[in-house]
């Protein structure tokens, strides 16, 4: 599923009460708000769906697959998702 599929689902669900451009703006607004919240280190909890949060990633050592040379991986942050009970039961 891609973002366009989500926009189409909103338009289908709401019918004539919303235009495709307004549905696209609504979906984009939700995604932007989620990105901003995660960038600020906030946790996003969507009941019965799941939880998004940002966790620190440790420094590590990897390998270049072509040369086999060791490469250091700098510390950073990664977005994690933990599905809710309804998603786990699929």
C-alpha positions as CSV (number, residue, x, y, z in Angstrom):
1,X,0.0,0.0,0.0
2,X,1.3,3.5,-0.9
3,X,0.1,6.9,0.2
4,X,-2.1,7.2,-2.9
5,X,-4.0,4.1,-1.7
6,X,-4.6,5.8,1.6
7,X,-5.9,8.9,-0.1
8,X,-8.2,6.8,-2.3
9,X,-9.5,5.0,0.8
10,X,-10.4,8.3,2.4
11,X,-12.2,9.5,-0.7
12,X,-14.1,6.2,-1.0
13,X,-15.1,6.3,2.7
14,X,-16.3,9.9,2.7
15,X,-17.7,9.9,-0.8
16,X,-18.8,13.3,-2.2
17,X,-18.2,15.2,1.0
18,X,-14.4,15.5,0.4
19,X,-12.4,16.2,-2.8
20,X,-9.3,14.2,-3.7
21,X,-7.1,17.2,-3.1
22,X,-8.5,17.8,0.4
23,X,-8.1,14.1,1.2
24,X,-4.5,14.2,0.0
25,X,-3.8,17.3,2.1
26,X,-5.4,15.5,5.2
27,X,-3.2,12.4,4.8
28,X,-0.1,14.5,4.2
29,X,-0.9,16.6,7.3
30,X,-1.2,13.5,9.5
31,X,2.2,12.2,8.2
32,X,3.9,15.5,8.7
33,X,2.6,15.8,12.3
34,X,3.9,12.3,13.0
35,X,7.3,13.1,11.6
36,X,7.5,16.3,13.7
37,X,6.5,14.5,16.8
38,X,9.1,11.7,16.3
39,X,11.8,14.2,15.4
40,X,11.1,15.9,18.8
41,X,11.5,12.5,20.5
42,X,7.8,12.1,21.3
43,X,6.0,8.7,21.4
44,X,3.0,8.2,19.1
45,X,0.4,5.8,20.4
46,X,-2.5,4.9,18.1
47,X,-4.9,2.8,20.2
48,X,-5.6,-0.7,18.8
49,X,-3.0,-0.1,16.0
50,X,0.4,0.3,17.7
51,X,3.1,2.6,19.1
52,X,5.9,4.5,17.2
53,X,8.9,5.7,19.2
54,X,12.4,6.8,18.6
55,X,15.2,4.7,20.2
56,X,18.9,5.4,20.2
57,X,21.1,3.1,18.1
58,X,24.5,2.0,19.4
59,X,27.8,2.4,17.7
60,X,28.7,-0.7,15.8
61,X,31.1,-2.3,13.4
62,X,29.9,-3.5,10.0
63,X,31.5,-4.9,6.9
64,X,31.7,-3.6,3.4
65,X,30.1,-6.5,1.4
66,X,32.4,-6.0,-1.6
67,X,35.7,-5.7,0.1
68,X,35.1,-7.3,3.5
69,X,36.7,-4.2,5.1
70,X,35.4,-3.2,8.5
71,X,33.4,0.0,8.7
72,X,32.4,1.8,11.9
73,X,28.7,2.6,12.2
74,X,28.1,5.9,14.0
75,X,25.5,6.1,16.8
76,X,22.1,7.4,15.8
77,X,18.4,7.1,16.3
78,X,15.9,4.7,14.8
79,X,12.1,4.7,14.6
80,X,10.6,1.6,16.1
81,X,7.1,0.3,15.8
82,X,5.3,-2.0,18.2
83,X,2.0,-3.4,16.9
84,X,-1.1,-3.3,19.0
85,X,-3.1,-6.4,19.9
86,X,-5.4,-6.1,16.8
87,X,-2.5,-6.1,14.4
88,X,-0.7,-8.9,16.2
89,X,-3.7,-11.1,15.8
90,X,-3.7,-10.8,11.9
